[in-house]
Amino acid sequence: MNILILNGARDPRPGYNPLYRGTYRAHPSHHDQLPDGHEVNQLFFWFLEEGGELGVVRNVAKALRFAELWNARLKEKRQRFEVVEITDENTHCESNGTFIGYDLSAG
């Protein structure tokens, strides 16, 4: 299963839909106010190692935990991280989650 961990819109310019939930959104980052040994930063290092440049990971439990830890520290509700399964056009989803729509992403 291919998974992305994403939050709010990447492009805050006028004319862009603030309700956009496609794949062109921000990935989680290092939490600079916490030490590298903290669980959220350990999961960030895992994310970098497994996700690489595209940020695609495959461990659902770790992805959900990483999103949960980041979301607990975020003040704005609309900037919450979501764990999103991504598929190719002829591939069925494995997660049985809620369908949020189509996004024609490059790559």
Backbone as CSV, one residue per row, in Angstrom:
resi,resn,N_x,N_y,N_z,CA_x,CA_y,CA_z,C_x,C_y,C_z
1,MET,0.853,-1.172,0.000,0.000,0.000,0.000,0.898,1.233,0.000
2,ASN,0.605,2.183,-0.862,1.350,3.434,-0.934,0.595,4.517,-0.178
3,ILE,1.299,5.177,0.734,0.677,6.133,1.639,1.434,7.455,1.619
4,LEU,0.689,8.547,1.684,1.264,9.871,1.871,0.742,10.437,3.189
5,ILE,1.573,11.238,3.847,1.173,11.953,5.056,1.182,13.424,4.661
6,LEU,-0.002,14.041,4.633,-0.142,15.379,4.071,-0.973,16.277,4.977
7,ASN,-0.717,17.594,4.890,-1.593,18.534,5.595,-1.987,19.677,4.693
8,GLY,-2.618,20.711,5.231,-3.206,21.836,4.515,-2.649,22.173,3.147
9,ALA,-3.268,23.086,2.493,-2.876,23.469,1.140,-1.457,24.030,1.105
10,ARG,-0.680,23.651,0.078,0.681,24.159,-0.078,0.701,25.575,-0.613
11,ASP,-0.296,25.935,-1.381,-0.285,27.220,-2.066,-1.378,28.127,-1.502
12,PRO,-1.018,29.057,-0.607,-2.013,29.907,0.051,-2.461,31.110,-0.784
13,ARG,-1.995,31.225,-2.048,-2.355,32.381,-2.876,-3.865,32.439,-3.118
14,PRO,-4.397,33.644,-3.316,-5.822,33.784,-3.632,-6.170,32.992,-4.891
15,GLY,-7.353,32.435,-4.898,-7.797,31.672,-6.058,-7.589,30.172,-5.906
16,TYR,-6.843,29.771,-4.905,-6.633,28.354,-4.660,-7.597,27.898,-3.572
17,ASN,-8.204,26.766,-3.768,-9.238,26.277,-2.863,-8.642,25.842,-1.525
18,PRO,-9.036,26.476,-0.415,-8.504,26.087,0.893,-8.999,24.712,1.344
19,LEU,-10.011,24.173,0.655,-10.538,22.853,0.995,-9.870,21.741,0.191
20,TYR,-8.906,22.088,-0.643,-8.197,21.113,-1.462,-7.578,20.022,-0.594
21,ARG,-7.800,18.760,-0.962,-7.250,17.650,-0.184,-6.476,16.681,-1.065
22,GLY,-5.993,17.159,-2.208,-5.215,16.325,-3.113,-3.795,16.117,-2.625
23,THR,-2.964,15.589,-3.504,-1.607,15.209,-3.102,-0.605,16.356,-3.130
24,TYR,-0.967,17.500,-3.659,-0.042,18.628,-3.694,-0.186,19.447,-2.411
25,ARG,0.207,18.819,-1.307,0.152,19.449,0.013,1.466,19.178,0.740
26,ALA,1.627,19.801,1.885,2.870,19.700,2.645,3.015,18.344,3.330
27,HIS,4.258,17.878,3.382,4.620,16.673,4.139,5.029,17.094,5.552
28,PRO,5.041,16.164,6.496,5.504,16.505,7.845,7.001,16.820,7.843
29,SER,7.419,17.531,8.853,8.826,17.922,8.961,9.368,17.542,10.333
30,HIS,10.618,17.877,10.539,11.275,17.705,11.838,10.644,18.697,12.801
31,HIS,10.404,18.281,14.026,9.853,19.185,15.046,11.034,19.775,15.801
32,ASP,11.419,20.996,15.423,12.650,21.607,15.931,12.630,21.909,17.424
33,GLN,11.451,22.023,18.028,11.379,22.332,19.455,11.558,21.090,20.332
34,LEU,11.648,19.926,19.716,11.817,18.673,20.462,13.151,18.033,20.109
35,PRO,13.725,17.256,21.025,15.004,16.608,20.731,14.852,15.527,19.655
36,ASP,15.953,15.201,18.998,15.939,14.173,17.946,15.455,12.828,18.465
37,GLY,15.650,12.551,19.748,15.234,11.280,20.324,13.738,11.180,20.600
38,HIS,13.007,12.297,20.502,11.562,12.278,20.741,10.890,11.446,19.652
39,GLU,9.782,10.798,20.005,9.090,9.902,19.076,8.710,10.582,17.759
40,VAL,8.243,11.831,17.812,7.836,12.500,16.571,9.029,12.687,15.640
41,ASN,10.202,12.995,16.179,11.378,13.168,15.339,11.960,11.832,14.888
42,GLN,11.846,10.815,15.714,12.258,9.479,15.278,11.397,9.028,14.093
43,LEU,10.102,9.327,14.151,9.220,8.993,13.033,9.523,9.864,11.818
44,PHE,9.971,11.085,12.040,10.388,11.922,10.913,11.583,11.294,10.212
45,PHE,12.556,10.794,10.962,13.723,10.150,10.346,13.306,8.891,9.583
46,TRP,12.347,8.127,10.147,11.797,6.976,9.428,11.150,7.432,8.120
47,PHE,10.350,8.509,8.179,9.669,9.052,7.016,10.671,9.419,5.921
48,LEU,11.764,10.067,6.300,12.792,10.430,5.323,13.420,9.192,4.695
49,GLU,13.735,8.223,5.531,14.392,6.998,5.056,13.479,6.199,4.128
50,GLU,12.252,5.976,4.543,11.343,5.149,3.748,10.699,5.929,2.608
51,GLY,10.354,7.175,2.861,9.604,7.948,1.877,10.427,8.572,0.782
52,GLY,11.691,8.846,1.076,12.545,9.456,0.066,12.004,10.787,-0.431
53,GLU,12.361,11.126,-1.639,11.999,12.417,-2.216,10.494,12.586,-2.417
54,LEU,9.792,11.504,-2.738,8.351,11.588,-2.994,7.508,11.516,-1.729
55,GLY,8.066,11.018,-0.635,7.328,10.933,0.617,6.334,9.795,0.687
56,VAL,6.485,8.797,-0.177,5.567,7.655,-0.183,6.086,6.607,0.796
57,VAL,5.276,6.277,1.791,5.638,5.272,2.787,4.653,4.111,2.710
58,ARG,4.981,3.009,3.403,4.133,1.820,3.321,3.687,1.274,4.672
59,ASN,4.194,1.819,5.750,3.844,1.336,7.078,2.695,2.187,7.628
60,VAL,1.493,1.634,7.577,0.293,2.381,7.978,0.347,2.779,9.451
61,ALA,0.743,1.863,10.317,0.762,2.148,11.755,1.703,3.311,12.074
62,LYS,2.896,3.322,11.485,3.839,4.411,11.733,3.327,5.720,11.142
63,ALA,2.735,5.652,9.958,2.198,6.864,9.331,1.090,7.474,10.187
64,LEU,0.185,6.634,10.673,-0.906,7.123,11.526,-0.376,7.712,12.826
65,ARG,0.619,7.072,13.422,1.195,7.578,14.673,1.891,8.917,14.453
66,PHE,2.648,9.022,13.351,3.346,10.261,13.025,2.337,11.400,12.850
67,ALA,1.270,11.152,12.113,0.230,12.170,11.921,-0.423,12.530,13.255
68,GLU,-0.694,11.536,14.072,-1.316,11.776,15.384,-0.432,12.669,16.255
69,LEU,0.856,12.376,16.307,1.775,13.170,17.127,1.881,14.601,16.626
70,TRP,1.973,14.781,15.304,2.047,16.133,14.764,0.744,16.883,15.011
71,ASN,-0.384,16.220,14.792,-1.686,16.880,14.964,-1.919,17.323,16.400
72,ALA,-1.382,16.591,17.361,-1.521,16.969,18.768,-0.801,18.279,19.065
73,ARG,0.146,18.659,18.214,0.930,19.870,18.436,0.493,21.039,17.567
74,LEU,-0.440,20.813,16.660,-0.890,21.864,15.757,-2.085,22.605,16.346
75,LYS,-2.065,23.919,16.227,-3.151,24.733,16.766,-4.317,24.827,15.794
76,GLU,-4.046,24.961,14.504,-5.099,25.137,13.512,-5.655,23.807,13.054
77,LYS,-6.962,23.647,13.183,-7.619,22.398,12.802,-7.514,22.124,11.308
78,ARG,-7.555,23.160,10.469,-7.561,22.922,9.030,-6.186,22.542,8.493
79,GLN,-5.182,22.622,9.310,-3.835,22.246,8.893,-3.452,20.848,9.367
80,ARG,-4.412,20.054,9.780,-4.161,18.716,10.300,-3.571,17.791,9.246
81,PHE,-2.685,16.905,9.687,-2.132,15.893,8.789,-3.136,14.773,8.580
82,GLU,-3.176,14.280,7.360,-4.005,13.135,6.999,-3.098,12.065,6.418
83,VAL,-3.459,10.835,6.653,-2.767,9.696,6.038,-3.637,9.274,4.871
84,VAL,-3.081,9.368,3.664,-3.843,9.162,2.441,-3.225,8.028,1.634
85,GLU,-4.048,7.044,1.287,-3.584,5.986,0.389,-3.660,6.500,-1.042
86,ILE,-2.609,6.254,-1.798,-2.598,6.653,-3.201,-2.510,5.404,-4.069
87,THR,-3.198,5.452,-5.185,-3.187,4.321,-6.117,-3.034,4.836,-7.538
88,ASP,-2.619,3.946,-8.416,-2.601,4.250,-9.837,-4.003,4.067,-10.384
89,GLU,-4.211,4.478,-11.613,-5.555,4.473,-12.184,-6.225,3.106,-12.227
90,ASN,-5.498,2.036,-12.357,-6.104,0.702,-12.461,-5.915,-0.142,-11.206
91,THR,-5.563,0.489,-10.106,-5.302,-0.222,-8.868,-6.396,0.097,-7.848
92,HIS,-6.907,-0.930,-7.197,-7.922,-0.728,-6.163,-7.243,-0.389,-4.840
93,CYS,-7.919,0.413,-4.027,-7.356,0.760,-2.724,-7.423,-0.452,-1.794
94,GLU,-6.503,-0.494,-0.864,-6.427,-1.591,0.096,-6.950,-1.208,1.467
95,SER,-7.060,0.077,1.742,-7.341,0.542,3.103,-8.811,0.497,3.498
96,ASN,-9.703,0.433,2.540,-11.141,0.500,2.832,-11.503,1.768,3.593
97,GLY,-10.767,2.828,3.343,-11.022,4.097,4.007,-12.088,4.899,3.291
98,THR,-12.173,6.176,3.608,-13.141,7.083,3.001,-12.563,7.636,1.707
99,PHE,-13.305,7.530,0.621,-12.871,8.064,-0.644,-12.975,9.584,-0.612
100,ILE,-11.845,10.291,-0.882,-11.889,11.756,-0.851,-11.799,12.363,-2.233
101,GLY,-11.594,11.578,-3.263,-11.618,12.120,-4.609,-10.441,11.725,-5.453
102,TYR,-10.435,12.248,-6.645,-9.364,12.005,-7.609,-8.445,13.197,-7.635
103,ASP,-7.171,12.939,-7.843,-6.195,13.999,-8.020,-5.266,13.549,-9.117
104,LEU,-5.167,14.324,-10.169,-4.314,13.958,-11.297,-2.919,14.508,-11.028
105,SER,-2.151,13.738,-10.266,-0.815,14.166,-9.860,0.234,13.692,-10.850
106,ALA,1.227,14.500,-11.037,2.360,14.095,-11.886,3.165,13.036,-11.158
107,GLY,3.611,12.045,-11.872,4.455,11.001,-11.287,3.659,9.927,-10.668
